[in-house]
Structures are given as structure tokens and as C-alpha cells.
Amino acid sequence: MTVLKKIGIILGILLLLFLILGLVMPKDITVNYTRSIDVPANYLYNMAQDLKAAAAWNPFIAEDPTMEITYSEKTAGEGASYSWKSEAMGNGSAVYTKLIPNQRIDADMTFEGMDKSKYYYKFKADGNKSTDMSWTMETHLGFPYNVFAPFFKYSIKKNYKKGLSTLEELAEKRYEDNIYNGFEVMDKSQAKRSFIMSRNVVAFDDIQKFYSQNLGAIFQKVQAEGLTMKGMPCGLFFKYDMLSKTADMAAAIPVNEEKTIKDLTSITIDDRPAIVVDYYGKYEDTGKAHDAIDAYMIDHGLLMDAPVIEEYVTDPLTEKDPAKWLTKVIYYYTKVNR
């Protein structure tokens, strides 16, 4: 028997085995991993139900730093979705289809050229603090892909372990140290404050321009009235309209007493509980501090009580390094009735 004939017989046997495996191996695949995490269920649920927050621990996103991600207008809760383009991971999309607060999140996921898959997270409280969190995927692998199901399941489960391990680290920082997105979030009651201000509805893109056009004039009128500044210039935000991309806001100077000044408005805020983040960096990136406070308030069942205050502590004319610019971001709050 020639060598070529032997090779042909071997290849034929391998092909036959491959076909038999394709016929007998299941095409509906389930992958599951469960991890016990010493954090209450609501923390984990909140970190999963917001797709942008989930990106920080999603192992598949971490696999490709160059991945292009596009989020829908709604990024949290039922109907939230995103799509991705990746040379390493392929292209696809996912959408949240059903959520049971602090218990379960269901999603549909589609990779280009493949059948739709389903995945879900389940959160089972184990006592007052610990939570068993499971991550499960259900998908269909047609022939010949089902032959490789054991390798597929191993790879997916490995990533699930990695993802929930990262989630555990981030969740523990939130729960134990109040560290959100790298910021320490502080619960600090604020003393009574009075402001003289110029208030208007301003397009997001024009906020810095609004400050520069108004703060100087406000300061001059405050001085003319014999008032003393009690703090640094502030931005007060009363309402955001995400559809029109505008903010009902004010450029404001904190002062030592209540007073009415012609052509300006005033506001006095009594002693109230508040959440505070000390943000260092360029003004245009303060949104990261706002996101951190929003996440903290959701975890702790708090509601924002307008106005939100940004106090610009550092004068950029005297400190040239933007990394040292301090902005205090302050959210007054009330507690949710449960």
C-alpha cells in the first residue's frame, strides 16, 4: 500500500468521524458561570444594567482595545443597546430585552453571519451582603461549528470568569470605599449658601461661553453692592434637556448674605445633605465626575434635588496645569421612599 493511499484512508476516516460528530453532537449550546461576590445584589445589578458602566468589566471589549463601540440613545435598562466593530472579535450587536431589578437581566446578541444568541445575568442574594451572580449564554451552533462546541464553551467560560472577577474588584471598591469610576464619592452635608446669578437656558456647546460672558459682570455688581464673595465662581444646573441638548443653568457668585440686585437673580440654599466629588482636570471632562455621582445615588437610593453645583476652585490664570484644576461637583439629594 502506497503512502498516498494510506494518507487518503486516514483522511477519509477523519472526515467520517468529523461527520459523525457533527450529527451526534448537540447544536444548542449553554455556557454558564456563577461567582459568589461579597457585595449586595443592587450594586452588581446597577453595574450590569448600564451598558456603558458594563464596558469597564466586559472581557470581550477588553480583548480588543481598538474595538469601535456605538451606543444607542438609551444606554441603560430595557431597550438599551450597542453595536461593535472589531477585527479581532468580529462585528455584532446586543440589546437588553427584559430586566427584573436586582434579580435578572436578559439580552439578545447577534454576531454577523451567525444565529441570534441569548445571554442573561442572574443575581441571587445570599444573606445581607453576599450575592451569587451567574452569567449564562444560550446559542445555536449549526454544522460544522457544533463539532467545536467544547472549545467554544471553554473559551466563553474563561472570559466569563475573567469578566466577573473584574466586576467583583470594581464592585468591592464601590461598596467598601465609595470609589466610582476612579473618583471618591463623599456624602457631605452643605451649609446654607446664597448666590447672585445670571440664569438662562443654554445649549451644551455654549456653556463655557455663557460663563465667560456673565461671570465678570456679576462679580462687578456684587462688589458694587458691597457684598463679599464666599467661595469661588460656580455653575448652577437646574435641569437638563437631552433631546434639545440644553441646560437651564446659571453663572453664579456665592456671597455672604441674601440680596436682590437689578438685572440679576438670587437663590439661597438651606443646609442640606449632598454628595460631593473633587474633580481634577479639564472642565470639559467633568462629566466623568457627574457619572460617578449618578451611579452612587442609584446604588444608595437617592434622588437629585436641584440645583447641581460645579464650584470652580482653581483659577486657571494662576495655575497653568489643567491636571491641577479642582472643580467641586455637588449634588443635593433626597432619599427614595422604599
C-alpha positions in Angstrom: 0.0 0.0 0.0 1.4 3.3 -1.1 2.0 6.2 1.3 -0.5 8.3 -0.6 -3.2 5.6 -0.3 -2.5 5.3 3.5 -2.9 9.1 3.9 -6.1 9.0 1.9 -7.6 6.3 4.1 -6.6 8.2 7.2 -8.1 11.4 5.9 -11.3 9.5 4.9 -11.6 8.1 8.5 -11.1 11.5 10.0 -13.7 13.0 7.7 -16.1 10.3 8.6 -15.5 10.8 12.3 -16.0 14.6 11.8 -19.3 14.0 10.0 -20.5 11.5 12.8 -19.6 14.0 15.5 -21.5 16.7 13.6 -24.6 14.5 13.6 -24.5 13.4 17.2 -23.2 16.4 19.0 -25.8 19.0 20.2 -26.3 22.2 18.2 -28.0 24.1 21.1 -25.2 25.2 23.5 -25.4 26.6 27.0 -22.5 28.2 28.8 -22.8 29.2 32.4 -20.5 30.6 35.1 -21.5 31.6 38.7 -19.4 33.6 41.1 -20.1 34.5 44.8 -19.3 38.2 45.4 -19.4 39.9 48.8 -21.4 42.8 47.6 -25.2 43.4 47.8 -27.1 42.5 44.6 -28.2 46.0 43.8 -24.6 47.1 43.3 -23.9 44.3 40.8 -27.2 44.8 39.0 -26.6 48.5 38.6 -23.1 47.9 37.2 -24.6 45.4 34.7 -27.8 47.2 33.6 -25.9 50.2 32.3 -24.1 49.2 29.2 -21.5 52.0 29.4 -20.7 51.0 33.0 -20.6 47.3 32.0 -17.9 48.2 29.4 -15.4 48.6 32.3 -15.6 44.9 33.1 -16.8 43.3 29.9 -14.0 40.8 29.0 -14.8 40.8 25.3 -14.3 44.6 25.0 -11.0 44.2 26.9 -9.8 41.6 24.3 -9.6 44.4 21.6 -8.7 47.9 22.7 -9.3 49.1 19.2 -12.9 48.0 19.1 -15.3 50.6 17.8 -18.5 50.8 20.0 -21.6 52.6 19.2 -24.3 53.0 21.9 -28.0 53.7 21.2 -29.6 56.8 22.7 -30.7 54.7 25.6 -27.8 53.0 27.3 -29.4 51.6 30.5 -32.5 49.4 31.2 -34.9 47.7 28.8 -34.2 48.6 25.2 -30.6 49.7 25.8 -28.4 48.5 23.0 -24.9 48.9 21.4 -23.1 47.6 18.4 -19.4 46.9 17.8 -16.9 46.5 15.1 -13.7 44.6 15.7 -11.2 42.8 13.5 -10.3 40.5 16.4 -13.8 39.8 17.8 -15.9 40.3 14.7 -18.9 42.7 14.4 -22.2 42.4 16.2 -24.8 44.0 18.4 -26.6 43.4 21.7 -29.9 44.7 23.2 -31.4 44.4 26.7 -34.8 42.8 26.3 -36.1 42.3 29.9 -35.0 43.3 33.3 -36.1 42.4 36.8 -34.5 44.9 39.2 -31.7 43.3 41.3 -32.7 39.8 40.1 -32.2 39.3 36.3 -31.1 40.9 33.0 -31.9 39.3 29.7 -30.3 40.3 26.4 -30.2 39.3 22.7 -26.8 39.2 21.0 -26.0 38.9 17.3 -22.7 38.3 15.6 -22.5 38.9 11.9 -23.1 35.7 9.9 -24.4 33.8 13.0 -27.7 32.9 14.6 -29.0 35.2 17.3 -27.8 34.2 20.8 -29.3 35.0 24.2 -27.5 35.8 27.4 -28.6 36.8 30.8 -27.3 37.7 34.3 -29.0 36.4 37.4 -28.4 37.9 40.9 -29.3 35.8 44.0 -28.8 37.5 47.3 -27.0 35.2 49.8 -27.6 36.9 53.2 -27.4 40.7 53.7 -24.2 41.2 51.7 -23.1 38.4 49.5 -24.6 37.7 46.0 -24.3 34.8 43.7 -24.1 36.3 40.2 -24.4 34.0 37.2 -23.7 34.7 33.5 -25.3 32.4 31.0 -25.3 32.3 27.2 -27.6 30.2 25.1 -26.8 29.8 21.4 -27.2 27.6 18.3 -24.2 26.2 16.5 -25.1 24.6 13.2 -22.9 22.0 11.5 -19.9 22.0 11.3 -19.4 24.6 14.1 -21.1 22.4 16.6 -18.1 19.9 16.4 -16.0 22.6 18.0 -18.6 23.3 20.8 -16.3 22.0 23.6 -13.6 24.5 22.6 -16.2 27.3 22.2 -17.7 26.6 25.6 -14.2 26.6 27.2 -13.3 29.9 25.7 -16.6 31.6 26.6 -16.5 30.3 30.2 -12.9 31.5 30.6 -14.0 35.0 29.6 -17.0 34.9 31.9 -14.7 34.1 34.8 -12.4 37.0 33.8 -15.3 39.4 33.5 -17.0 38.6 36.8 -13.6 38.7 38.6 -13.0 42.2 37.3 -16.6 43.2 38.2 -16.0 41.9 41.7 -13.0 44.1 42.1 -14.8 47.2 40.9 -18.0 46.4 42.9 -16.0 46.0 46.1 -14.3 49.4 45.6 -17.8 50.9 45.3 -19.3 49.2 48.2 -16.4 49.4 50.7 -14.5 52.5 49.6 -17.1 54.6 47.7 -14.8 54.6 44.6 -16.8 55.1 41.4 -15.0 55.3 38.1 -11.8 56.2 39.9 -13.4 59.0 42.0 -14.0 59.1 45.7 -17.7 59.9 46.2 -18.3 61.7 49.6 -21.6 62.2 51.5 -21.1 65.7 52.9 -23.8 68.0 54.2 -23.5 71.5 52.8 -24.0 74.7 54.9 -26.5 77.3 53.9 -25.3 79.3 50.8 -26.5 82.3 48.9 -25.8 83.1 45.2 -26.1 86.1 42.9 -26.5 84.7 39.4 -27.4 85.1 35.7 -29.8 82.3 34.7 -30.8 81.1 31.2 -31.4 78.1 29.0 -28.1 77.4 27.3 -27.0 75.0 24.6 -24.5 72.4 25.9 -21.9 73.7 23.4 -22.3 77.3 24.7 -21.9 76.7 28.4 -18.3 77.9 28.6 -19.1 80.9 26.5 -22.1 81.7 28.8 -19.7 81.7 31.8 -17.2 83.9 30.2 -19.8 86.4 29.1 -21.5 86.7 32.5 -19.2 86.0 35.5 -17.2 89.2 35.1 -20.4 91.4 35.1 -21.9 89.5 38.0 -18.7 90.0 40.1 -18.6 93.7 39.4 -22.2 94.1 40.5 -21.6 92.0 43.6 -18.7 94.3 44.6 -20.7 97.4 43.8 -23.4 96.3 46.3 -20.8 95.8 49.0 -21.2 92.0 49.1 -18.3 89.6 49.9 -17.6 86.5 47.9 -18.0 83.4 50.0 -16.4 80.8 47.8 -15.4 80.6 44.2 -17.5 81.1 41.0 -20.0 78.4 40.3 -22.2 76.9 37.7 -25.7 76.0 38.9 -27.7 73.5 36.9 -31.4 73.2 37.4 -32.5 71.0 34.6 -31.0 69.2 31.6 -32.9 68.5 28.3 -31.1 65.7 26.5 -33.3 66.0 23.4 -32.6 69.7 22.8 -29.2 69.4 24.3 -29.8 72.4 26.5 -29.4 73.2 30.2 -31.4 75.5 32.5 -28.4 76.9 34.3 -26.8 79.9 35.9 -23.4 81.5 36.2 -23.2 82.4 39.9 -21.1 84.0 42.6 -21.6 82.8 46.2 -22.0 85.7 48.6 -22.1 86.3 52.3 -25.7 87.4 52.5 -29.0 87.3 50.7 -29.6 90.3 48.5 -31.5 91.4 45.3 -29.5 93.0 42.5 -31.1 94.7 39.5 -31.0 92.6 36.3 -29.7 89.5 38.2 -31.4 86.8 40.2 -30.6 85.3 43.5 -31.0 82.0 45.3 -30.4 80.8 48.8 -30.0 77.0 49.5 -30.5 76.0 53.1 -28.4 73.4 55.0 -28.9 70.2 53.0 -27.3 66.7 52.6 -25.2 66.4 49.5 -22.9 64.2 47.5 -19.5 65.7 46.6 -16.7 64.7 44.2 -13.4 66.6 44.0 -12.6 66.5 40.3 -9.2 67.5 39.0 -8.7 68.1 35.3 -10.1 70.0 32.3 -13.6 71.4 32.6 -14.8 69.6 29.5 -14.2 66.2 31.2 -16.3 66.9 34.4 -19.0 64.6 33.0 -17.0 61.7 34.4 -17.5 63.1 37.9 -21.2 63.5 37.3 -21.4 59.9 36.1 -19.7 58.7 39.3 -22.2 60.6 41.4 -25.2 59.3 39.4 -24.0 55.7 39.9 -23.5 56.3 43.7 -27.0 57.8 44.0 -28.6 54.8 42.2 -26.8 52.4 44.5 -27.9 54.2 47.6 -31.5 55.0 46.6 -31.0 58.8 46.4 -32.7 61.4 44.1 -31.0 64.5 42.9 -32.5 67.7 44.3 -31.7 70.7 42.0 -29.6 72.6 41.6 -26.4 70.7 40.8 -23.4 72.9 41.6 -20.0 73.0 40.0 -17.6 75.2 42.0 -14.5 76.2 40.1 -12.0 76.3 42.9 -8.8 76.7 40.9 -8.1 79.9 38.9 -6.7 78.8 35.5 -5.0 82.2 35.2 -2.7 81.4 38.2 -2.5 77.6 37.7 -1.5 76.7 34.2 -1.6 72.9 34.6 -5.1 71.6 33.8 -4.4 68.4 35.8 -4.4 70.6 39.0 -7.6 72.4 38.3 -10.1 71.5 41.1 -13.8 71.5 40.4 -16.1 70.6 43.3 -19.2 68.8 41.9 -22.1 68.9 44.4 -25.4 67.1 44.2 -28.1 67.9 46.8 -30.3 64.8 47.4 -33.4 63.3 48.9 -33.9 59.7 49.8 -36.1 57.4 47.8 -39.1 56.0 49.7 -38.9 52.2 49.6 
